[in-house]
């Protein structure tokens, strides 16, 4: 496994809500660089700094993953887990009043 790969990807929503897997520090760094300047905040700066440090080998990739995941959570980018989606659909199918 490459040193910048995450042990577990971070699933985020991009574009019009399509899920994308961020599997490495490089992927996270690229996403952060493409983030609109007007939306950048302290969580963006921390994630960018952590990814840069991981790319230089100063911190572990999964440490940067945690900071990136916190950034994604703050900006409501985390994709729902497929288990949560399946459970919601199952409960909706069982009880038609749940919508």
Secondary structure, DSSP 8 states (H G I E B T S, - for coil): --TTEEEEEEEEEETTTEEEEEEEHHHHHHHHHHS-GGG--HHHHHHHHHHHHHHTTSS-HHHHHHHHHHHHHHTT-B---HHHHHHHHHHHHH-TT--
